[in-house]
Amino acid sequence: MKLPLGVVRVLLSDLLEYGLIAVRRPEPDNRLPNERLLKEVLNGLQAL
Amino acid sequence: MDSKRSDPSRGAAMPLAVKILVAGGFGVGKTSMVGAVSEIRPLRTEEQLTDRSVGVDDTSGVERKTTTTVAMDFGRITIRDGLVLYLFGTPGQDRFWFMWDELALGALGAVVLADTRRLADSFPSIDYFERRRLPFIIGVNCFDDALRYDTEEIRAALDLDPKIPVILCDVRKRESGKQVLITLVEHVLAVMAERQRQGAVAR
């Protein structure tokens, strides 16, 4: 599909309006670092 | 966060880095806290407050404040070889809000510093972290000339979730700053456990 981005946007929004596609928003940015790393940080801080 | 790659000839692994933000209103002690706990002389971007900031930066209640952080503070604590904790003090002035998203990216959690004389100044930071679902705690910086309140009074005034820790501190003291960071990391662990439980229930 060699279409300009603007055209694709219009197409997609039309498809959305007719209920032919669904939009899923990305998960909110709530990734947390792993527990082991956090515990290590905690121990390190306590040892300071 | 991009960090400079270490000398490739030595083949050293990229050190693990965790990031903590220090936020709060103008003049609440963010720069002092980063300075007190950092092992390096913090990178500071302080400038003298000049007449140009009159009416822009509100120093009411903190009249002795003569400098302000222009962009941010940056400090470092080495946990062990290959694991470092970075502290980023957010700029206190409203006009630097645009930097917050960049700063918050990948952060473990945040400390919102509060001054009992100007408690309302902490609301924008609290709102921001609540919206982003970034775990945070409140550190109440006990200024010498401020009235003392207990943490429950402050929690009520800030309308905080009972699970969010509120602790009193003196950010000029390294030990006190360290305690604040420990409380935050413990809170982040509790939040993670809670989210995992909720995730398990949802499935």
gemmi code that builds the backbone of each chain (N, CA, C; Angstrom):
import gemmi

chains = {
    "A": [
        ("MET", (0.843, -1.205, 0.000), (0.000, 0.000, 0.000), (0.869, 1.241, 0.000)),
        ("LYS", (1.185, 1.727, -1.157), (2.045, 2.914, -1.192), (1.191, 4.172, -1.113)),
        ("LEU", (0.561, 4.365, 0.033), (-0.319, 5.527, 0.189), (0.295, 6.502, 1.181)),
        ("PRO", (0.046, 7.769, 0.971), (0.540, 8.731, 1.965), (-0.127, 8.488, 3.327)),
        ("LEU", (0.608, 8.825, 4.366), (0.128, 8.582, 5.734), (-1.252, 9.202, 5.972)),
        ("GLY", (-1.441, 10.427, 5.480), (-2.721, 11.126, 5.675), (-3.888, 10.335, 5.107)),
        ("VAL", (-3.672, 9.745, 3.920), (-4.728, 8.955, 3.271), (-5.041, 7.712, 4.097)),
        ("VAL", (-3.963, 7.061, 4.574), (-4.153, 5.858, 5.400), (-4.963, 6.201, 6.645)),
        ("ARG", (-4.659, 7.348, 7.236), (-5.398, 7.782, 8.428), (-6.882, 7.910, 8.142)),
        ("VAL", (-7.196, 8.546, 6.994), (-8.607, 8.732, 6.633), (-9.272, 7.379, 6.418)),
        ("LEU", (-8.581, 6.490, 5.699), (-9.116, 5.145, 5.459), (-9.385, 4.423, 6.769)),
        ("LEU", (-8.395, 4.476, 7.648), (-8.546, 3.778, 8.929), (-9.682, 4.367, 9.750)),
        ("SER", (-9.792, 5.690, 9.729), (-10.860, 6.287, 10.548), (-12.231, 5.947, 9.964)),
        ("ASP", (-12.317, 5.815, 8.621), (-13.586, 5.375, 8.007), (-13.911, 3.943, 8.412)),
        ("LEU", (-12.887, 3.087, 8.344), (-13.076, 1.686, 8.737), (-13.533, 1.597, 10.190)),
        ("LEU", (-12.942, 2.462, 11.014), (-13.297, 2.477, 12.427), (-14.753, 2.888, 12.598)),
        ("GLU", (-15.148, 3.901, 11.814), (-16.509, 4.416, 11.913), (-17.537, 3.333, 11.535)),
        ("TYR", (-17.185, 2.528, 10.525), (-18.098, 1.447, 10.117), (-17.966, 0.212, 11.000)),
        ("GLY", (-17.119, 0.313, 12.021), (-16.958, -0.816, 12.939), (-16.246, -1.995, 12.317)),
        ("LEU", (-15.463, -1.734, 11.263), (-14.761, -2.838, 10.600), (-13.394, -3.120, 11.225)),
        ("ILE", (-12.908, -2.146, 11.951), (-11.685, -2.400, 12.711), (-11.907, -1.937, 14.153)),
        ("ALA", (-11.110, -2.455, 15.035), (-11.180, -2.039, 16.434), (-9.836, -1.442, 16.816)),
        ("VAL", (-9.890, -0.469, 17.690), (-8.645, 0.153, 18.145), (-8.391, -0.247, 19.592)),
        ("ARG", (-7.232, -0.791, 19.799), (-6.833, -1.081, 21.189), (-5.694, -0.162, 21.551)),
        ("ARG", (-5.925, 0.599, 22.598), (-4.852, 1.493, 23.024), (-3.755, 0.693, 23.718)),
        ("PRO", (-2.511, 1.172, 23.583), (-1.433, 0.449, 24.274), (-1.643, 0.493, 25.781)),
        ("GLU", (-1.142, -0.524, 26.430), (-1.200, -0.569, 27.892), (-0.541, 0.687, 28.440)),
        ("PRO", (-1.101, 1.254, 29.502), (-0.408, 2.395, 30.097), (0.992, 1.973, 30.530)),
        ("ASP", (1.888, 2.938, 30.482), (3.280, 2.626, 30.765), (3.483, 2.341, 32.241)),
        ("ASN", (3.303, 1.090, 32.624), (3.442, 0.770, 34.045), (4.337, -0.442, 34.247)),
        ("ARG", (5.225, -0.620, 33.294), (6.159, -1.733, 33.453), (7.051, -1.450, 34.655)),
        ("LEU", (7.223, -2.435, 35.461), (8.076, -2.245, 36.630), (9.270, -3.190, 36.518)),
        ("PRO", (10.376, -2.768, 37.071), (11.555, -3.622, 37.004), (11.353, -4.878, 37.848)),
        ("ASN", (12.208, -5.846, 37.640), (11.941, -7.106, 38.333), (12.291, -7.038, 39.814)),
        ("GLU", (11.647, -7.942, 40.522), (11.688, -7.934, 41.973), (13.093, -8.172, 42.525)),
        ("ARG", (13.821, -9.049, 41.867), (15.157, -9.361, 42.367), (16.051, -8.125, 42.352)),
        ("LEU", (15.946, -7.395, 41.241), (16.742, -6.176, 41.107), (16.375, -5.172, 42.198)),
        ("LEU", (15.063, -5.047, 42.437), (14.605, -4.105, 43.460), (15.113, -4.483, 44.843)),
        ("LYS", (15.066, -5.775, 45.125), (15.548, -6.229, 46.446), (17.032, -5.948, 46.590)),
        ("GLU", (17.730, -6.100, 45.480), (19.163, -5.823, 45.509), (19.410, -4.333, 45.794)),
        ("VAL", (18.612, -3.490, 45.152), (18.728, -2.048, 45.368), (18.430, -1.725, 46.834)),
        ("LEU", (17.397, -2.360, 47.352), (16.992, -2.138, 48.736), (18.124, -2.513, 49.703)),
        ("ASN", (18.676, -3.704, 49.493), (19.786, -4.135, 50.358), (20.972, -3.198, 50.239)),
        ("GLY", (21.240, -2.785, 49.010), (22.361, -1.873, 48.781), (22.175, -0.563, 49.514)),
        ("LEU", (20.957, -0.042, 49.473), (20.672, 1.229, 50.151), (20.823, 1.073, 51.659)),
        ("GLN", (20.303, -0.039, 52.168), (20.381, -0.256, 53.614), (21.823, -0.378, 54.078)),
        ("ALA", (22.672, -0.888, 53.185), (24.077, -1.093, 53.565), (24.921, 0.169, 53.428)),
        ("LEU", (24.377, 1.196, 52.843), (25.168, 2.425, 52.615), (25.661, 3.042, 53.921)),
    ],
    "B": [
        ("MET", (16.817, 4.878, 28.945), (17.837, 5.910, 29.075), (19.106, 5.478, 28.352)),
        ("ASP", (19.642, 6.318, 27.525), (20.880, 6.015, 26.844), (22.054, 6.375, 27.726)),
        ("SER", (22.953, 5.461, 27.892), (24.159, 5.844, 28.595), (25.327, 5.566, 27.676)),
        ("LYS", (26.388, 6.227, 27.920), (27.554, 6.090, 27.061), (28.113, 4.686, 27.209)),
        ("ARG", (28.393, 4.055, 26.101), (28.901, 2.704, 26.140), (30.318, 2.703, 26.710)),
        ("SER", (30.589, 1.701, 27.540), (31.929, 1.663, 28.098), (32.901, 1.149, 27.033)),
        ("ASP", (34.151, 1.275, 27.316), (35.194, 0.909, 26.373), (34.961, -0.503, 25.815)),
        ("PRO", (34.663, -0.629, 24.529), (34.287, -1.931, 23.981), (35.424, -2.943, 24.042)),
        ("SER", (36.681, -2.466, 24.060), (37.794, -3.408, 24.050), (37.826, -4.234, 25.330)),
        ("ARG", (37.298, -3.681, 26.404), (37.290, -4.435, 27.661), (36.091, -5.364, 27.757)),
        ("GLY", (35.147, -5.163, 26.883), (33.981, -6.035, 26.824), (33.135, -6.005, 28.078)),
        ("ALA", (33.189, -4.917, 28.840), (32.413, -4.825, 30.072), (30.919, -4.776, 29.750)),
        ("ALA", (30.134, -5.435, 30.581), (28.697, -5.419, 30.374), (28.156, -4.029, 30.706)),
        ("MET", (27.108, -3.676, 30.022), (26.456, -2.397, 30.313), (25.918, -2.456, 31.738)),
        ("PRO", (26.273, -1.504, 32.598), (25.781, -1.601, 33.965), (24.260, -1.444, 34.034)),
        ("LEU", (23.658, -2.151, 34.952), (22.228, -2.004, 35.168), (22.001, -0.682, 35.884)),
        ("ALA", (20.968, -0.001, 35.481), (20.696, 1.279, 36.121), (19.235, 1.357, 36.505)),
        ("VAL", (18.977, 1.839, 37.698), (17.597, 2.117, 38.070), (17.493, 3.611, 38.321)),
        ("LYS", (16.309, 4.108, 38.092), (16.127, 5.550, 38.131), (15.019, 5.916, 39.112)),
        ("ILE", (15.296, 6.881, 39.930), (14.299, 7.388, 40.880), (14.164, 8.894, 40.664)),
        ("LEU", (12.946, 9.370, 40.686), (12.722, 10.807, 40.521), (12.493, 11.457, 41.879)),
        ("VAL", (12.943, 12.675, 41.997), (12.656, 13.469, 43.193), (11.873, 14.681, 42.710)),
        ("ALA", (10.609, 14.722, 43.112), (9.729, 15.786, 42.614), (9.185, 16.602, 43.770)),
        ("GLY", (8.352, 17.553, 43.456), (7.765, 18.402, 44.490), (7.780, 19.840, 44.032)),
        ("GLY", (7.167, 20.678, 44.821), (7.022, 22.078, 44.435), (8.332, 22.849, 44.452)),
        ("PHE", (8.220, 24.070, 44.024), (9.361, 24.979, 43.970), (9.918, 25.228, 45.375)),
        ("GLY", (11.211, 25.032, 45.554), (11.853, 25.369, 46.826), (11.615, 24.378, 47.946)),
        ("VAL", (11.266, 23.137, 47.607), (10.906, 22.183, 48.648), (12.116, 21.373, 49.131)),
        ("GLY", (13.208, 21.448, 48.387), (14.424, 20.756, 48.831), (14.879, 19.615, 47.935)),
        ("LYS", (14.417, 19.595, 46.695), (14.795, 18.512, 45.779), (16.305, 18.509, 45.534)),
        ("THR", (16.851, 19.682, 45.290), (18.285, 19.794, 45.022), (19.084, 19.352, 46.245)),
        ("SER", (18.621, 19.763, 47.437), (19.320, 19.377, 48.670), (19.319, 17.876, 48.837)),
        ("MET", (18.178, 17.240, 48.555), (18.095, 15.796, 48.761), (19.019, 15.053, 47.810)),
        ("VAL", (18.979, 15.408, 46.534), (19.854, 14.741, 45.564), (21.308, 14.933, 45.990)),
        ("GLY", (21.634, 16.141, 46.450), (23.001, 16.433, 46.873), (23.415, 15.641, 48.102)),
        ("ALA", (22.478, 15.436, 49.032), (22.821, 14.772, 50.292), (23.092, 13.285, 50.111)),
        ("VAL", (22.391, 12.633, 49.209), (22.563, 11.183, 49.089), (23.473, 10.755, 47.950)),
        ("SER", (23.746, 11.673, 47.039), (24.556, 11.288, 45.885), (26.015, 11.119, 46.261)),
        ("GLU", (26.667, 10.136, 45.629), (28.086, 9.925, 45.907), (28.963, 10.798, 45.015)),
        ("ILE", (28.352, 11.322, 43.967), (29.121, 12.242, 43.131), (28.647, 13.646, 43.444)),
        ("ARG", (29.457, 14.614, 43.166), (28.989, 15.975, 43.304), (27.886, 16.108, 42.267)),
        ("PRO", (26.657, 16.344, 42.719), (25.568, 16.283, 41.758), (25.746, 17.315, 40.653)),
        ("LEU", (25.320, 16.898, 39.492), (25.278, 17.839, 38.388), (24.144, 18.791, 38.693)),
        ("ARG", (24.477, 20.024, 38.887), (23.439, 20.980, 39.239), (23.275, 21.995, 38.146)),
        ("THR", (22.101, 22.453, 38.048), (21.828, 23.462, 37.045), (21.203, 24.659, 37.739)),
        ("GLU", (21.759, 24.959, 38.928), (21.226, 26.079, 39.702), (21.619, 27.408, 39.078)),
        ("GLU", (20.744, 28.313, 39.133), (21.079, 29.675, 38.734), (20.582, 30.604, 39.819)),
        ("GLN", (21.204, 31.749, 39.923), (20.724, 32.741, 40.874), (19.313, 33.157, 40.463)),
        ("LEU", (18.456, 33.261, 41.460), (17.140, 33.843, 41.184), (17.359, 35.325, 40.926)),
        ("THR", (16.820, 35.807, 39.870), (17.020, 37.225, 39.566), (15.668, 37.914, 39.509)),
        ("ASP", (15.711, 39.209, 39.254), (14.442, 39.936, 39.191), (13.569, 39.450, 38.033)),
        ("ARG", (14.171, 38.739, 37.084), (13.369, 38.223, 35.973), (12.399, 37.138, 36.443)),
        ("SER", (12.710, 36.498, 37.577), (11.810, 35.441, 38.044), (10.730, 35.986, 38.975)),
        ("VAL", (10.791, 37.289, 39.250), (9.754, 37.868, 40.107), (8.402, 37.721, 39.414)),
        ("GLY", (7.446, 37.173, 40.152), (6.127, 36.980, 39.556), (6.035, 35.697, 38.746)),
        ("VAL", (7.182, 35.059, 38.505), (7.179, 33.785, 37.785), (7.404, 32.659, 38.786)),
        ("ASP", (8.502, 32.764, 39.536), (8.802, 31.775, 40.565), (8.339, 32.315, 41.908)),
        ("ASP", (7.424, 31.601, 42.514), (6.810, 32.089, 43.737), (7.662, 31.712, 44.942)),
        ("THR", (8.349, 32.679, 45.520), (9.195, 32.385, 46.683), (8.497, 32.705, 47.996)),
        ("SER", (7.181, 32.996, 47.960), (6.516, 33.328, 49.213), (6.633, 32.132, 50.151)),
        ("GLY", (7.102, 32.384, 51.335), (7.333, 31.289, 52.286), (8.754, 30.782, 52.233)),
        ("VAL", (9.455, 31.012, 51.142), (10.854, 30.582, 51.056), (11.714, 31.771, 50.595)),
        ("GLU", (11.544, 32.880, 51.317), (12.188, 34.130, 50.878), (13.708, 34.049, 50.839)),
        ("ARG", (14.278, 33.110, 51.612), (15.734, 33.054, 51.630), (16.300, 32.290, 50.442)),
        ("LYS", (15.406, 31.740, 49.646), (15.875, 30.979, 48.488), (16.457, 31.936, 47.447)),
        ("THR", (17.729, 31.727, 47.124), (18.360, 32.674, 46.195), (18.748, 32.036, 44.876)),
        ("THR", (18.669, 30.688, 44.819), (18.989, 30.038, 43.547), (17.839, 29.133, 43.170)),
        ("THR", (17.771, 28.736, 41.923), (16.757, 27.777, 41.508), (17.333, 26.845, 40.474)),
        ("THR", (16.772, 25.621, 40.419), (17.247, 24.633, 39.471), (16.628, 24.929, 38.117)),
        ("VAL", (17.466, 25.162, 37.141), (16.932, 25.567, 35.856), (16.361, 24.388, 35.087)),
        ("ALA", (17.053, 23.290, 35.061), (16.466, 22.150, 34.362), (16.300, 20.975, 35.313)),
        ("MET", (17.385, 20.426, 35.825), (17.227, 19.291, 36.734), (18.509, 19.026, 37.499)),
        ("ASP", (18.379, 18.218, 38.539), (19.532, 17.742, 39.285), (19.744, 16.289, 38.935)),
        ("PHE", (20.950, 15.868, 39.102), (21.274, 14.499, 38.753), (22.275, 13.983, 39.760)),
        ("GLY", (21.987, 12.821, 40.365), (22.911, 12.231, 41.332), (23.024, 10.740, 41.102)),
        ("ARG", (23.999, 10.128, 41.747), (24.233, 8.703, 41.525), (24.605, 8.002, 42.821)),
        ("ILE", (24.106, 6.775, 42.997), (24.505, 5.928, 44.119), (24.881, 4.573, 43.529)),
        ("THR", (26.092, 4.110, 43.791), (26.485, 2.793, 43.287), (26.049, 1.736, 44.293)),
        ("ILE", (25.213, 0.819, 43.846), (24.736, -0.250, 44.725), (25.795, -1.341, 44.795)),
        ("ARG", (26.280, -1.721, 43.651), (27.413, -2.651, 43.571), (28.010, -2.467, 42.188)),
        ("ASP", (29.092, -3.176, 41.948), (29.702, -3.107, 40.637), (28.662, -3.541, 39.600)),
        ("GLY", (28.346, -2.656, 38.680), (27.399, -3.029, 37.632), (25.948, -2.723, 37.953)),
        ("LEU", (25.684, -2.112, 39.083), (24.302, -1.704, 39.397), (24.313, -0.323, 40.055)),
        ("VAL", (23.755, 0.622, 39.358), (23.741, 1.984, 39.901), (22.330, 2.543, 39.968)),
        ("LEU", (22.155, 3.392, 40.941), (20.877, 4.069, 41.121), (21.074, 5.526, 40.720)),
        ("TYR", (20.243, 5.994, 39.830), (20.335, 7.396, 39.435), (19.173, 8.169, 40.015)),
        ("LEU", (19.482, 9.340, 40.484), (18.445, 10.209, 41.042), (18.274, 11.415, 40.142)),
        ("PHE", (17.064, 11.675, 39.778), (16.794, 12.857, 38.966), (15.845, 13.769, 39.724)),
        ("GLY", (16.303, 14.954, 39.993), (15.420, 15.947, 40.593), (14.669, 16.634, 39.468)),
        ("THR", (13.370, 16.669, 39.577), (12.613, 17.324, 38.504), (12.681, 18.838, 38.697)),
        ("PRO", (12.573, 19.557, 37.623), (12.574, 21.012, 37.780), (11.341, 21.463, 38.545)),
        ("GLY", (11.509, 22.422, 39.423), (10.389, 22.839, 40.263), (9.421, 23.782, 39.578)),
        ("GLN", (9.878, 24.429, 38.543), (9.020, 25.447, 37.937), (8.054, 24.846, 36.931)),
        ("ASP", (6.863, 25.393, 36.924), (5.818, 24.880, 36.035), (6.245, 24.907, 34.575)),
        ("ARG", (7.080, 25.891, 34.235), (7.385, 26.030, 32.815), (8.269, 24.913, 32.265)),
        ("PHE", (8.711, 23.985, 33.138), (9.502, 22.857, 32.642), (8.718, 21.548, 32.637)),
        ("TRP", (7.404, 21.640, 32.670), (6.576, 20.432, 32.674), (6.874, 19.511, 31.511)),
        ("PHE", (7.237, 20.109, 30.392), (7.459, 19.292, 29.195), (8.566, 18.259, 29.397)),
        ("MET", (9.452, 18.467, 30.386), (10.550, 17.519, 30.597), (10.137, 16.284, 31.387)),
        ("TRP", (8.984, 16.365, 32.037), (8.615, 15.295, 32.968), (8.443, 13.939, 32.321)),
        ("ASP", (7.838, 13.916, 31.132), (7.606, 12.624, 30.487), (8.925, 11.922, 30.187)),
        ("GLU", (9.887, 12.701, 29.732), (11.215, 12.147, 29.452), (11.831, 11.617, 30.734)),
        ("LEU", (11.736, 12.395, 31.794), (12.341, 12.000, 33.057), (11.674, 10.761, 33.646)),
        ("ALA", (10.358, 10.687, 33.490), (9.614, 9.596, 34.124), (9.778, 8.270, 33.385)),
        ("LEU", (10.198, 8.336, 32.140), (10.324, 7.122, 31.333), (11.299, 6.139, 31.976)),
        ("GLY", (10.806, 4.954, 32.270), (11.675, 3.926, 32.834), (11.997, 4.094, 34.307)),
        ("ALA", (11.382, 5.088, 34.955), (11.685, 5.294, 36.370), (11.015, 4.221, 37.218)),
        ("LEU", (11.707, 3.898, 38.307), (11.228, 2.896, 39.255), (10.102, 3.473, 40.110)),
        ("GLY", (10.278, 4.700, 40.492), (9.304, 5.350, 41.356), (9.750, 6.775, 41.623)),
        ("ALA", (8.984, 7.449, 42.459), (9.293, 8.853, 42.712), (9.097, 9.210, 44.176)),
        ("VAL", (9.888, 10.172, 44.607), (9.700, 10.765, 45.918), (9.092, 12.140, 45.670)),
        ("VAL", (7.928, 12.395, 46.244), (7.354, 13.733, 46.146), (7.659, 14.435, 47.464)),
        ("LEU", (8.493, 15.452, 47.398), (8.806, 16.189, 48.611), (7.726, 17.231, 48.848)),
        ("ALA", (7.386, 17.392, 50.118), (6.343, 18.355, 50.462), (6.846, 19.271, 51.570)),
        ("ASP", (6.364, 20.487, 51.548), (6.678, 21.484, 52.567), (5.343, 21.847, 53.201)),
        ("THR", (5.246, 21.672, 54.528), (3.942, 21.876, 55.175), (3.441, 23.317, 55.046)),
        ("ARG", (4.357, 24.246, 54.754), (3.925, 25.637, 54.597), (3.265, 25.864, 53.245)),
        ("ARG", (3.567, 24.961, 52.301), (3.026, 25.135, 50.955), (2.637, 23.763, 50.398)),
        ("LEU", (1.759, 23.112, 51.140), (1.406, 21.738, 50.820), (0.794, 21.593, 49.424)),
        ("ALA", (0.019, 22.584, 49.039), (-0.692, 22.499, 47.752), (0.280, 22.397, 46.580)),
        ("ASP", (1.515, 22.852, 46.788), (2.502, 22.773, 45.705), (2.827, 21.338, 45.309)),
        ("SER", (2.501, 20.374, 46.200), (2.808, 18.985, 45.843), (1.726, 18.350, 44.973)),
        ("PHE", (0.567, 18.994, 44.886), (-0.527, 18.374, 44.118), (-0.176, 18.069, 42.662)),
        ("PRO", (0.449, 19.009, 41.937), (0.736, 18.679, 40.528), (1.605, 17.429, 40.394)),
        ("SER", (2.603, 17.272, 41.270), (3.453, 16.076, 41.181), (2.651, 14.825, 41.501)),
        ("ILE", (1.836, 14.900, 42.554), (1.036, 13.740, 42.955), (0.097, 13.339, 41.815)),
        ("ASP", (-0.581, 14.330, 41.238), (-1.476, 14.055, 40.106), (-0.745, 13.383, 38.968)),
        ("TYR", (0.434, 13.932, 38.688), (1.197, 13.415, 37.562), (1.530, 11.940, 37.766)),
        ("PHE", (2.044, 11.574, 38.953), (2.462, 10.192, 39.181), (1.259, 9.262, 39.309)),
        ("GLU", (0.164, 9.771, 39.843), (-1.049, 8.944, 39.907), (-1.516, 8.596, 38.505)),
        ("ARG", (-1.538, 9.608, 37.647), (-1.982, 9.382, 36.263), (-1.084, 8.388, 35.548)),
        ("ARG", (0.202, 8.481, 35.791), (1.149, 7.594, 35.121), (1.251, 6.237, 35.802)),
        ("ARG", (0.587, 6.093, 36.936), (0.662, 4.868, 37.744), (2.097, 4.542, 38.141)),
        ("LEU", (2.868, 5.576, 38.378), (4.238, 5.383, 38.844), (4.214, 5.414, 40.372)),
        ("PRO", (4.711, 4.354, 41.032), (4.667, 4.349, 42.499), (5.433, 5.535, 43.086)),
        ("PHE", (4.854, 6.162, 44.108), (5.539, 7.282, 44.744), (5.246, 7.311, 46.233)),
        ("ILE", (6.109, 8.001, 46.966), (5.864, 8.227, 48.390), (5.978, 9.729, 48.639)),
        ("ILE", (5.488, 10.157, 49.795), (5.616, 11.565, 50.149), (6.690, 11.713, 51.225)),
        ("GLY", (7.645, 12.564, 50.976), (8.646, 12.895, 51.989), (8.368, 14.313, 52.459)),
        ("VAL", (8.029, 14.454, 53.716), (7.728, 15.796, 54.223), (9.017, 16.387, 54.767)),
        ("ASN", (9.511, 17.383, 54.072), (10.767, 18.003, 54.473), (10.502, 18.934, 55.651)),
        ("CYS", (11.104, 18.603, 56.788), (10.831, 19.382, 57.994), (11.738, 20.601, 58.061)),
        ("PHE", (11.240, 21.698, 57.564), (11.990, 22.949, 57.636), (11.977, 23.429, 59.075)),
        ("ASP", (13.075, 24.071, 59.470), (13.212, 24.481, 60.867), (12.068, 25.370, 61.346)),
        ("ASP", (11.636, 26.281, 60.470), (10.643, 27.247, 60.931), (9.204, 26.875, 60.563)),
        ("ALA", (9.013, 25.645, 60.076), (7.656, 25.240, 59.701), (6.989, 24.529, 60.876)),
        ("LEU", (5.688, 24.655, 60.949), (4.933, 23.942, 61.979), (5.040, 22.441, 61.734)),
        ("ARG", (5.100, 21.681, 62.831), (5.161, 20.222, 62.679), (3.750, 19.650, 62.659)),
        ("TYR", (3.520, 18.794, 61.716), (2.252, 18.062, 61.665), (2.606, 16.595, 61.677)),
        ("ASP", (1.678, 15.743, 62.111), (2.027, 14.333, 62.001), (1.624, 13.825, 60.618)),
        ("THR", (2.162, 12.654, 60.287), (2.003, 12.168, 58.911), (0.539, 11.919, 58.543)),
        ("GLU", (-0.275, 11.574, 59.543), (-1.678, 11.308, 59.217), (-2.414, 12.591, 58.835)),
        ("GLU", (-2.057, 13.701, 59.523), (-2.670, 14.983, 59.167), (-2.291, 15.359, 57.734)),
        ("ILE", (-1.038, 15.102, 57.395), (-0.569, 15.446, 56.058), (-1.232, 14.549, 55.009)),
        ("ARG", (-1.368, 13.275, 55.323), (-2.031, 12.343, 54.412), (-3.458, 12.815, 54.125)),
        ("ALA", (-4.145, 13.236, 55.191), (-5.524, 13.701, 55.026), (-5.560, 14.973, 54.175)),
        ("ALA", (-4.610, 15.884, 54.450), (-4.595, 17.150, 53.707), (-4.312, 16.925, 52.230)),
        ("LEU", (-3.518, 15.906, 51.938), (-3.175, 15.632, 50.535), (-4.155, 14.663, 49.888)),
        ("ASP", (-5.113, 14.160, 50.682), (-6.119, 13.235, 50.196), (-5.468, 12.018, 49.532)),
        ("LEU", (-4.535, 11.399, 50.256), (-3.770, 10.298, 49.690), (-4.383, 8.949, 49.987)),
        ("ASP", (-4.132, 8.033, 49.077), (-4.460, 6.635, 49.281), (-3.726, 6.161, 50.548)),
        ("PRO", (-4.434, 5.455, 51.447), (-3.782, 5.029, 52.697), (-2.549, 4.149, 52.479)),
        ("LYS", (-2.436, 3.572, 51.292), (-1.274, 2.691, 51.046), (-0.005, 3.467, 50.726)),
        ("ILE", (-0.144, 4.741, 50.406), (1.046, 5.523, 50.028), (1.770, 6.019, 51.281)),
        ("PRO", (3.024, 5.616, 51.448), (3.744, 6.037, 52.652), (3.998, 7.548, 52.689)),
        ("VAL", (3.858, 8.102, 53.891), (4.201, 9.512, 54.112), (5.254, 9.506, 55.217)),
        ("ILE", (6.425, 10.053, 54.951), (7.435, 10.078, 56.017), (8.018, 11.473, 56.189)),
        ("LEU", (8.385, 11.749, 57.438), (9.019, 13.029, 57.745), (10.518, 12.885, 57.496)),
        ("CYS", (11.128, 13.927, 56.972), (12.555, 13.826, 56.699), (13.237, 15.185, 56.777)),
        ("ASP", (14.548, 15.126, 56.808), (15.351, 16.339, 56.691), (16.286, 16.081, 55.516)),
        ("VAL", (15.944, 16.657, 54.373), (16.645, 16.287, 53.137), (18.110, 16.713, 53.106)),
        ("ARG", (18.512, 17.546, 54.071), (19.918, 17.952, 54.069), (20.787, 16.841, 54.628)),
        ("LYS", (20.136, 15.903, 55.354), (20.904, 14.838, 56.003), (20.904, 13.578, 55.146)),
        ("ARG", (22.084, 13.060, 54.912), (22.252, 11.889, 54.074), (21.455, 10.691, 54.602)),
        ("GLU", (21.543, 10.476, 55.917), (20.861, 9.326, 56.517), (19.347, 9.417, 56.301)),
        ("SER", (18.838, 10.629, 56.430), (17.410, 10.849, 56.271), (16.989, 10.628, 54.810)),
        ("GLY", (17.795, 11.137, 53.900), (17.522, 10.952, 52.473), (17.554, 9.483, 52.094)),
        ("LYS", (18.498, 8.773, 52.696), (18.638, 7.340, 52.452), (17.374, 6.607, 52.901)),
        ("GLN", (16.880, 6.995, 54.084), (15.669, 6.386, 54.623), (14.470, 6.610, 53.686)),
        ("VAL", (14.414, 7.803, 53.107), (13.336, 8.114, 52.158), (13.414, 7.157, 50.966)),
        ("LEU", (14.626, 6.953, 50.446), (14.800, 6.084, 49.277), (14.449, 4.637, 49.616)),
        ("ILE", (14.837, 4.198, 50.816), (14.516, 2.833, 51.251), (12.998, 2.656, 51.316)),
        ("THR", (12.321, 3.652, 51.889), (10.854, 3.589, 51.987), (10.233, 3.494, 50.594)),
        ("LEU", (10.801, 4.254, 49.660), (10.254, 4.215, 48.299), (10.422, 2.832, 47.675)),
        ("VAL", (11.631, 2.272, 47.775), (11.868, 0.974, 47.135), (10.963, -0.100, 47.768)),
        ("GLU", (10.779, -0.025, 49.090), (9.875, -0.983, 49.755), (8.454, -0.818, 49.226)),
        ("HIS", (8.068, 0.442, 49.029), (6.726, 0.711, 48.512), (6.570, 0.176, 47.080)),
        ("VAL", (7.606, 0.360, 46.265), (7.552, -0.137, 44.884), (7.369, -1.656, 44.891)),
        ("LEU", (8.079, -2.339, 45.783), (7.939, -3.794, 45.896), (6.508, -4.174, 46.285)),
        ("ALA", (5.936, -3.403, 47.217), (4.560, -3.687, 47.654), (3.578, -3.463, 46.502)),
        ("VAL", (3.796, -2.379, 45.735), (2.915, -2.081, 44.608), (3.008, -3.193, 43.562)),
        ("MET", (4.224, -3.660, 43.309), (4.410, -4.736, 42.334), (3.656, -5.990, 42.753)),
        ("ALA", (3.789, -6.332, 44.037), (3.127, -7.537, 44.546), (1.615, -7.391, 44.392)),
        ("GLU", (1.111, -6.199, 44.723), (-0.316, -5.911, 44.630), (-0.808, -6.040, 43.183)),
        ("ARG", (-0.053, -5.453, 42.247), (-0.454, -5.512, 40.840), (-0.425, -6.932, 40.308)),
        ("GLN", (0.541, -7.712, 40.806), (0.621, -9.105, 40.369), (-0.616, -9.856, 40.852)),
        ("ARG", (-1.013, -9.582, 42.099), (-2.205, -10.234, 42.661), (-3.431, -9.870, 41.834)),
        ("GLN", (-3.561, -8.551, 41.552), (-4.714, -8.100, 40.770), (-4.707, -8.729, 39.396)),
        ("GLY", (-3.524, -8.799, 38.788), (-3.390, -9.415, 37.458), (-3.829, -10.862, 37.500)),
        ("ALA", (-3.454, -11.558, 38.556), (-3.804, -12.977, 38.689), (-5.317, -13.133, 38.838)),
        ("VAL", (-5.941, -12.207, 39.549), (-7.402, -12.263, 39.746), (-8.110, -11.990, 38.421)),
        ("ALA", (-7.586, -10.981, 37.691), (-8.222, -10.590, 36.428), (-8.208, -11.743, 35.425)),
        ("ARG", (-7.177, -12.549, 35.467), (-7.085, -13.684, 34.556), (-7.863, -14.824, 35.083)),
    ],
}
model = gemmi.Model(1)
for chain_id, residues in chains.items():
    chain = gemmi.Chain(chain_id)
    for i, (resn, *xyz) in enumerate(residues, 1):
        res = gemmi.Residue()
        res.name, res.seqid = resn, gemmi.SeqId(i, " ")
        for name, pos in zip(("N", "CA", "C"), xyz):
            atom = gemmi.Atom()
            atom.name, atom.element = name, gemmi.Element(name[0])
            atom.pos, atom.b_iso = gemmi.Position(*pos), 0.0
            res.add_atom(atom)
        chain.add_residue(res)
    model.add_chain(chain)
structure = gemmi.Structure()
structure.add_model(model)
structure.setup_entities()
